[in-house]
Amino acid sequence: VLNHRIQPEELTDYSIYLEKHGAFYHPGRVVVPIQGRTLTMVVNVAISAVGKAFLNHDVENLIRLHRLFSYDFLPKVYGSGQVVIDENRTLGMFIGEWFENYAEFHVSQKREGQAACIRVWDPARGPYAFSEDLAVAVYEQAAEILTACYAIETCEQIFSWHHAAGDFVVKLDGDRIRLKLVTVRRYEQMMRSNAKDAGTVIQALLIFLINITILIRIDRLDGVDELMWLYHYVVSASLRVFFKGIEAKERF
């Protein structure tokens, strides 16, 4: 943003906000005013051994995917490392791109007996519900992002993502939906086959399509309660953009 390396003495002020507690690590937002601008970054902090392992994988996968595809719907990693607390404790951290004005979304029921909807947890304007058309656009983009990150040659794909964990975040830009994926915990092959024939490639694509059309329908009510099976239009949205996502690999 500033087109030069920032020196420590330039950092005269900053603010740190704990955004949420995650199952594996805890995202914080760091705001730094510098040279008349405000830089906002995310700092993910892992405390447990499992969290630190996932954080390391996340960093490796994000760097690799940016090197392979340069997609703007994945956060850039600016740095990572271990912070020593004492002789028995360390924290894993990585600092990366913060998606400004993006928010989590989950299936929700405002009152018992009320029909469920897709509700956005917007910290600025407060929670609000999407229309069905906007909800369809959200899941179309989620399927497109996952498909665009699928490697046809190696059958590698994004695993361990969950709507309930807030892995996808959304911004309403006018009447247009913009979606980002904030984490890539695993990027691996589903099929352990080295065959490159057309039959194997098509079979792997079919398994990938079945997998995303199932997982993309699963959320927790309001992100924390019982598991919910999302609406049939989520499947239709996934199917519509499957080939579009493959084509997007050449466009992004």
TORNU-104567 format. One line per 4 residues: number of its first residue (from 1); for each residue y, x, z of N, C-alpha, C. Coordinates in steps of 0.001 Angstrom, whole numbers, plus 500000, padded with zeros to 6 digits. Layout:
// residues N
NUM) Y X Z Y X Z Y X Z  ... .
//
This chain:
// residues 252
1) 498797 500828 500000 500000 500000 500000 501259 500867 500000  501255 501936 500841 502425 502795 500960 502371 503990 500012  501223 504198 499374 501044 505281 498407 501231 506668 499012  500968 506812 500318 500940 508147 500909 500112 508091 502188 .
5) 499673 509256 502621 498894 509347 503848 499804 509133 505054  499418 508218 505920 500224 507907 507100 499974 508949 508184  501028 509510 508716 500927 510492 509780 500959 509793 511141  500270 510353 512146 500227 509702 513466 501592 509418 514059 .
9) 502564 510310 513835 503881 510116 514438 504629 508920 513827  504173 508436 512674 504796 507254 512072 504387 505965 512774  503290 506004 513522 502773 504802 514174 503419 504646 515535  504602 504078 515540 505356 503929 516784 505109 502591 517459 .
13) 504503 501656 516753 504249 500335 517325 503044 499714 516618  502304 498915 517338 501183 498189 516741 500755 497090 517700  500050 496090 517159 499501 494992 517960 498042 494811 517590  497206 494511 518584 495773 494308 518381 495397 492936 518917 .
17) 494704 492148 518090 494281 490810 518472 492765 490699 518315  492107 490243 519357 490676 489968 519262 490508 488623 518574  489883 488619 517398 489777 487397 516604 488594 486529 517023  487435 487139 517279 486247 486353 517641 485175 487296 518193 .
21) 484159 486696 518794 482976 487437 519219 481837 487090 518264  481272 488091 517616 480167 487861 516697 478838 488223 517323  477768 487847 516629 476431 488144 517135 476153 489646 517120  476759 490371 516171 476468 491792 516028 477662 492670 516399 .
25) 478855 492264 516002 480035 493007 516425 481242 492088 516485  482347 492647 516976 483500 491842 517356 484701 492249 516492  485180 491350 515636 486313 491674 514763 487644 491544 515486  488474 492541 515301 489843 492502 515791 490806 492675 514637 .
29) 492032 492175 514809 493082 492301 513787 494143 493260 514316  494447 494274 513532 495437 495278 513898 496646 495124 512996  497814 494945 513600 499061 494756 512853 499973 495941 513139  500383 496650 512077 501192 497866 512222 502456 497733 511377 .
33) 503642 497649 512011 504889 497701 511237 505224 499150 510891  505472 499401 509613 505753 500770 509191 506583 500729 507908  507659 501496 507883 508544 501622 506722 508978 500272 506177  509323 499350 507069 509808 498053 506644 508729 497095 506182 .
37) 507489 497506 506294 506376 496645 505911 505474 496409 507112  504593 495450 506951 503604 495182 507990 502217 495353 507389  501468 496302 507926 500093 496516 507495 499167 495763 508449  498248 494996 507882 497270 494263 508682 495882 494710 508266 .
41) 495088 495099 509251 493736 495590 508995 492761 494944 509968  491490 494987 509627 490458 494521 510538 489771 495735 511153  489467 495640 512443 488641 496641 513105 487424 495925 513679  486254 496246 513173 485012 495678 513669 484416 496633 514697 .
45) 484084 496104 515866 483599 496919 516975 482187 496472 517347  481250 497410 517363 479860 497128 517729 479551 497811 519051  478941 497056 519969 478612 497580 521290 477108 497827 521440  476306 496861 521013 474851 496980 521164 474263 497905 520114 .
49) 473035 498370 520373 472347 499235 519410 472114 498492 518101  471721 497216 518192 471505 496408 516987 472820 496239 516227  473889 495955 516970 475192 495792 516334 475653 497058 515622  475448 498196 516256 475863 499463 515637 475052 499759 514378 .
53) 473761 499403 514391 472934 499605 513200 473421 498727 512057  473701 497437 512350 474197 496545 511312 475566 496997 510812  476424 497466 511714 477741 497923 511308 477639 499099 510344  476742 500040 510633 476555 501184 509739 476069 500734 508370 .
57) 475127 499791 508351 474635 499267 507075 475750 498553 506322  476563 497799 507065 477666 497066 506453 478618 498019 505748  478981 499093 506437 479888 500087 505856 479282 500684 504589  478033 501107 504666 477364 501702 503501 477306 500729 502334 .
61) 476951 499473 502623 476804 498482 501555 478140 498127 500914  479183 497964 501725 480493 497643 501165 481014 498774 500292  480868 500010 500756 481311 501152 499953 480526 501224 498649  479225 501015 498738 478391 501091 497533 478739 499983 496536 .
65) 478909 498755 497023 479211 497649 496120 480584 497818 495472  481556 498352 496209 482857 498621 495597 482737 499708 494535  481889 500679 494792 481689 501737 493798 481000 501195 492543  480065 500268 492727 479325 499718 491599 480132 498692 490811 .
69) 480879 497810 491535 481457 496641 490880 482976 496518 491019  483581 497068 492057 485021 496956 492319 485464 495504 492485  484657 494699 493134 484996 493295 493347 486103 493171 494403  487042 492243 494166 488103 492049 495148 487748 490997 496189 .
73) 486574 490377 496071 486176 489398 497090 485381 490034 498225  485262 491364 498222 484657 492102 499330 485718 493000 499966  485710 493161 501290 486741 493995 501929 486535 495482 501653  487623 496190 501481 487567 497650 501358 487397 498270 502742 .
77) 486667 499357 502804 486474 500103 504050 487413 501298 504043  488250 501423 505078 489206 502534 505165 488680 503692 506007  487758 503411 506908 487211 504474 507748 486220 503912 508740  485351 504771 509265 484354 504325 510244 483953 505509 511112 .
81) 483354 505207 512275 482906 506273 513150 482471 505754 514507  482166 506684 515404 481739 506375 516764 482837 506783 517749  483055 505932 518739 484009 506224 519801 483220 506418 521094  483397 507557 521751 482665 507864 522974 483402 507260 524169 .
85) 482714 506392 524920 483280 505801 526131 482997 506705 527334  481752 507074 527489 481350 508034 528503 480030 508649 528039  479362 509393 528892 478154 510107 528473 477009 509168 528118  477104 507888 528512 476028 506935 528239 476395 505861 527228 .
89) 477656 505781 526865 478081 504664 526030 478952 505122 524860  478683 504541 523699 479521 504735 522523 479760 503383 521862  480832 503295 521098 481136 502112 520307 481121 502492 518835  480545 501630 518011 480652 501798 516571 481844 501006 516065 .
93) 482622 501593 515162 483805 500914 514631 483960 501196 513147  484485 500185 512444 485031 500509 511130 486290 499690 510898  487229 500316 510235 488495 499691 509922 488521 499387 508435  488992 498189 508101 488936 497786 506710 490029 496797 506341 .
97) 489903 496255 505171 490882 495319 504621 490825 493984 505356  491986 493487 505736 492096 492172 506372 492500 491158 505305  491765 490057 505227 492080 489019 504260 493083 488045 504885  494341 488263 504578 495425 487493 505191 495365 486023 504764 .
101) 495530 485136 505745 495578 483683 505540 494248 483081 505105  493163 483821 505267 491827 483266 505037 491261 482791 506373  490392 481786 506313 489870 481192 507539 488405 480800 507358  487714 480676 508502 486338 480177 508481 486322 478693 508118 .
105) 485164 478244 507667 484958 476815 507410 483526 476457 507805  483354 475245 508291 482033 474786 508723 481912 473285 508522  480674 472844 508415 480424 471410 508430 480789 470884 509820  481421 469708 509871 481997 469248 511134 481958 467733 511234 .
109) 481894 467243 512473 482077 465834 512789 483139 465760 513878  484275 465147 513557 485360 465096 514533 484996 464224 515731  484280 463125 515444 483822 462244 516514 482386 461848 516248  481658 461529 517309 480265 461109 517200 480171 459876 516304 .
113) 479240 459912 515375 479057 458783 514467 479903 458858 513215  480867 459768 513186 481724 459931 512018 480997 460760 510958  481231 460431 509705 480600 461185 508624 481042 462648 508681  480105 463548 508420 480422 464974 508455 481285 465353 507254 .
117) 482077 466396 507418 482913 466917 506344 482945 468431 506467  483570 469083 505512 483776 470526 505588 485173 470755 506156  485234 471390 507336 486495 471578 508033 486852 473071 508059  488110 473357 507752 488620 474727 507727 489300 475022 509055 .
121) 488946 476147 509669 489552 476553 510942 490800 477397 510662  491834 476766 510221 493050 477475 509847 493890 477731 511100  494091 478990 511502 494845 479272 512736 496328 478956 512604  496855 478888 511385 498281 478642 511184 498606 477148 511204 .
125) 497891 476360 510418 498199 474932 510307 497277 474054 511133  496253 474661 511752 495289 473890 512516 494117 473458 511645  493023 472984 512262 491844 472575 511495 492167 471411 510562  491609 471458 509363 491771 470351 508417 490525 470242 507550 .
129) 490300 469041 507029 489092 468762 506258 489362 468914 504770  488355 469419 504053 488410 469488 502607 487938 468170 502000  488514 467808 500868 487954 466736 500063 486629 467210 499476  485850 466276 498947 484569 466673 498357 484775 467622 497189 .
133) 485818 467396 496382 486076 468279 495238 486353 469708 495694  487158 469860 496750 487448 471199 497250 486210 471825 497887  485401 471013 498580 484167 471534 499168 483220 472022 498079  483119 471282 496992 482287 471719 495865 482769 473066 495351 .
137) 484087 473229 495216 484640 474493 494718 484310 475650 495650  484299 475402 496962 483954 476446 497924 482537 476950 497684  481585 476035 497576 480191 476458 497438 479887 476988 496048  480634 476536 495054 480526 477155 493735 480915 478626 493808 .
141) 482031 478912 494470 482462 480310 494556 481523 481141 495409  480955 480549 496462 479988 481292 497277 478783 481690 496439  478256 480750 495652 477108 481053 494788 477478 482075 493723  478699 481980 493211 479127 482931 492180 479252 484346 492749 .
145) 479794 484469 493958 479918 485786 494588 478547 486411 494807  477613 485640 495351 476273 486164 495604 475584 486566 494311  475777 485756 493266 475145 486055 491980 475785 487261 491322  477110 487375 491438 477798 488520 490847 477361 489834 491479 .
149) 476950 489785 492757 476504 490992 493454 475019 491270 493244  474328 490408 492538 472908 490616 492266 472757 491664 491172  471907 492656 491414 471663 493732 490442 470413 493401 489639  470588 493034 488389 469457 492623 487561 468460 493761 487384 .
153) 468956 494980 487253 468070 496110 486960 467170 496467 488137  467677 496298 489357 466920 496719 490545 466463 495553 491418  466923 494340 491104 466632 493134 491905 467257 493204 493298  468260 494058 493500 468935 494140 494795 469905 492975 494943 .
157) 470019 492493 496188 470870 491343 496452 471328 491361 497905  472327 490520 498201 472870 490432 499552 471959 489561 500410  471570 490112 501564 470745 489390 502527 471503 489220 503836  470934 488382 504700 471406 488209 506087 472830 487693 506174 .
161) 473245 486892 505200 474540 486226 505313 474302 484808 505835  475288 484287 506553 475141 482957 507153 476492 482250 507177  476506 480989 506775 477728 480193 506933 478107 480082 508406  477089 479920 509278 477360 479726 510704 478050 480935 511325 .
165) 477853 482124 510745 478482 483335 511275 479894 483541 510736  480342 482657 509840 481668 482817 509263 481748 483950 508270  480633 484241 507587 480618 485375 506651 481496 485124 505429  481580 483876 504992 482524 483512 503934 483789 482948 504574 .
169) 484942 483331 504031 486219 482787 504488 486975 482253 503277  487856 481281 503524 488484 480565 502418 489992 480482 502617  490711 480403 501502 492157 480151 501515 492459 479106 500453  493285 478130 500830 493740 477123 499878 495078 477581 499323 .
173) 495082 477970 498055 496266 478496 497387 496779 477426 496428  497708 476581 496922 498106 475419 496131 496955 474434 496095  496458 474154 494893 495277 473304 494769 494053 474123 494354  494142 475443 494531 493064 476333 494116 492388 476957 495330 .
177) 491068 477023 495282 490275 477636 496339 490063 479112 496041  490237 479948 497063 489909 481372 496953 488944 481707 498086  487856 482360 497746 486813 482660 498717 486579 484160 498788  486279 484658 499985 485943 486064 500205 484667 486129 501046 .
181) 483943 487227 500911 482768 487516 501739 483109 488725 502596  483087 488567 503924 483641 489602 504798 482617 490637 505241  481336 490430 504975 480310 491360 505454 479139 491410 504488  478502 492573 504410 477259 492732 503645 476298 493517 504537 .
185) 475598 492807 505411 474736 493471 506392 473531 494139 505731  473007 493475 504704 471856 494040 503993 472063 493855 502489  471722 494902 501737 471741 494830 500277 470471 495511 499805  469451 494706 499519 468115 495239 499294 467402 494473 498189 .
189) 466247 495020 497801 465364 494340 496861 464554 493270 497592  464398 492118 496939 463474 491126 497473 462061 491416 496974  461956 491890 495736 460649 492205 495144 460475 493713 495102  459421 494206 495685 459155 495645 495714 458368 496057 494474 .
193) 458950 495791 493331 458280 496113 492076 459195 496998 491239  458603 498008 490614 459364 498895 489743 459267 498508 488279  458556 497415 488007 458404 496978 486626 459746 496535 486060  460003 496898 484812 461265 496558 484171 461070 495556 483040 .
197) 459891 494976 482918 459646 494057 481812 460406 492761 482029  460602 492007 480939 461394 490779 480980 460800 489751 481933  459479 489683 482000 458832 488708 482873 459170 488940 484336  459149 490201 484768 459476 490529 486156 460937 490247 486453 .
201) 461817 490567 485513 463244 490318 485697 463515 488830 485853  462885 488010 485013 463093 486563 485070 462505 485990 486357  461337 486476 486759 460723 486005 487999 461608 486332 489196  462160 487546 489222 463035 487951 490325 464309 487099 490351 .
205) 464862 486800 489181 466045 485947 489109 465748 484543 489623  464570 484031 489282 464181 482697 489736 464065 482656 491261  463429 483682 491842 463296 483742 493303 464672 483843 493955  465555 484649 493362 466915 484770 493876 467632 483426 493846 .
209) 467501 482693 492740 468163 481399 492615 467641 480404 493642  466324 480364 493813 465739 479469 494820 466252 479828 496210  466327 481129 496490 466760 481590 497804 468194 481163 498119  469112 481360 497170 470505 481025 497469 470719 479517 497525 .
213) 469973 478738 496722 470166 477290 496769 469649 476694 498077  468749 477416 498757 468308 476975 500087 469295 477439 501153  469587 478745 501185 470426 479297 502246 471853 478766 502199  472348 478456 501007 473735 478015 500895 473931 476616 501475 .
217) 472818 475909 501729 472896 474549 502300 472807 474549 503826  472626 475698 504449 472401 475738 505899 473665 476193 506633  474097 475387 507588 475228 475732 508443 474927 475170 509831  475751 475520 510795 475692 474897 512119 476898 473981 512277 .
221) 476689 472846 512900 477769 471904 513123 478882 472595 513899  480079 472610 513299 481241 473297 513873 480969 474765 514165  480003 475353 513461 479730 476777 513555 478874 477215 514717  478640 476301 515699 477952 476723 516922 476851 475760 517376 .
225) 476856 474527 516883 475901 473532 517378 474636 473516 516527  474005 472358 516411 472706 472294 515746 472812 472617 514256  471683 473083 513712 471631 473394 512290 471829 472134 511463  472573 472268 510368 472847 471144 509471 472405 471506 508057 .
229) 471853 470533 507391 471437 470663 505995 472542 470056 505143  473269 470892 504401 474457 470439 503699 474119 469532 502519  475144 468937 501986 475030 467871 501005 474358 468328 499710  473837 467349 498969 473140 467654 497720 474066 468334 496705 .
233) 475384 468046 496782 476289 468640 495803 476354 470156 495925  475934 470702 497073 475912 472159 497229 474885 472773 496276  473733 472113 496125 472717 472594 495187 473241 472516 493767  473848 471383 493423 474393 471220 492069 475433 472296 491774 .
237) 476286 472581 492769 477307 473609 492586 476677 474974 492350  475620 475292 493110 474945 476584 492961 474325 476722 491576  473692 475661 491116 473040 475718 489814 474060 475861 488685  475189 475169 488820 476198 475210 487759 476763 476610 487555 .
241) 476898 477356 488656 477577 478650 488522 476602 479824 488476  475313 479563 488466 474350 480665 488465 474579 481584 487262  474583 481011 486061 474792 481830 484865 476233 482330 484788  477156 481537 485302 478552 481990 485349 478678 483242 486207 .
245) 477934 483278 487311 477964 484439 488187 477389 485674 487528  476310 485506 486766 475745 486630 486015 476768 487173 485031  477454 486248 484331 478479 486672 483384 479646 487348 484091  479928 486926 485323 481055 487487 486057 480869 488956 486364 .
249) 479639 489436 486358 479381 490855 486599 480104 491709 485575  480312 491164 484390 481017 491909 483356 482530 491718 483453  482969 490649 484159 484376 490308 484172 485144 490930 485328  484555 490991 486539 485269 491481 487718 485507 492981 487630 .
//
